[in-house]
């Protein structure tokens, strides 16, 4: 008997896109799957569409919760899942038909692997294929950490997780920003490999302008979530034994430093201090320690604001002419 895959689809007010996501799941060549739609408190016609889909397809079932964001919805789906493998499918993304077949086979061949991943195709809001130029992508590497200290190097739809590894990593958090990156780093901290399938297995679609990842940089609520996520990612890196000598750790130390300054400028004094301390622990850079001294002298908000303003001036200053 083939092992069961649980396909978990969190959705909030995306009825038309949900139909397409579900259709891509139903079209899998690998047939041992269940589909769990988690309605994250939708207020449009999404609940009616879910009822219609569940009535039409025996592989589908649904649960509903008060709106709590994608992480909380994925966790509710994970708890309800019965499968040996977990496939998270955001409602604006698509699975290619051979995804589960290829990735289940890869995980069966590598019993120690926590996840199998492949390549992802990117599309813009007009459904045109585009290159992913805004971040590096994991491409054949067999470890999540330290590579994910440079950023989240795949999309939520890209990996197929082993359910036992997901349980060992712990629950998705209810944060609304960077909850996915933080989750993957906890999976990576288990110290077990990921296996690469060199095929395009999914599509990530930039289908709307309502993404939670977009918004004001210095919004305090957003920064609280990001600060908590960064602290957890740092803890995962240390559990994984990543040293300060690793280039990826130095990259992440700079990310911590930037976020500490943003939190300071937004008046999040405690978060700024905590992030600055982590950045200093991970990096020997003099400017981190100098900033800390200035922050203690002038306060986190003033120092953060001036520091970010100085960054902006450096980016817009015209190049010096050489005589």
Phi, psi and omega in degrees: 000136180288142176294146183279138173251129175262117178262115187253120184242100172281142182213142174217111175053050178221061187299311185293318179291326179301317179304318182290319179298315179297318179300321179293329177288317181294337183274007183296138175290333173277121193258354181270081182216159167235152179240124179246113177266123178255108178277112184272055176072038181300146181243004178254214181271011179302315179303321179293320178296320178298315178301318179297314181295316180297323179293331184273335189228122183290341180285349184262143165216167187218152171227154181231144179219164171294150184301124181219004179097168188294323181296313179297322179292318178297321180294321177298321176293321179299317180297323181281345187290146178248357189280159173283336179234151182238128174242113175272132183227101176296149191293347177257010179248173183223144169267135169283154194298333184263005187302304184296320180302313181292317188279328173297316179300319180296320179288328177291328177285335181238082185299339181274349186287140179276336184201156169242140180222158176228204178265153181238136175269139182251139176229149179270187184295341177264009179071015176276139179291136181227159175274143176278101183255356188265357177198154172288160181238142174295129189215078177099347179294148183257006177230144177280312174256139014273358191302323184287358172288347175273353181137179178278112193265011169213175177260166181304325183284344190290311185274158164247119185266148167282128186300324180296323178291320178298320179295321180292327180287336179101174188286156167297143178272159177279009176297152183258353179228135176061016176294332181284317178298314180299320180297313181298325179291327174293322174297317179297329181292349175293341176080015181254155187283163166249150181247138186260132173252113187281056179222153170286121188241350185203165174236133174252122187247129174272073194274349184204175179257009186260025181292142178295336182287352178257142180158180183296133183298321185261022174292125188297318181296318178296317182292327177299315178298315181294321179297314179298319179296316180297321178297319179293320178298319177300316179298321178296319179297320179291321177298327179281356177079023179285125184267167178295340181287341182290135179300326180294324178292321178295322176298316181291327177300322177292324177295320176298319181295315178298315181294325176300319180291322177295318178297319178299315180296332179272002179084012178269080189294312182298314179298319180298316180296317182295316180293321178297320178296319178294318178299318179294324180291333183265346188222147176262011184299133184293326185292333177295314180289324178296319178298318179302318179295317179295322180296321178292329183278316187252351182099151185293320184293311183295317181293318179297316181298313180294321181295315179293325176296320178296321176301316182294320178298321180295328182282335182256353181293131180291149180296147179288140176272138179262129179272000000 
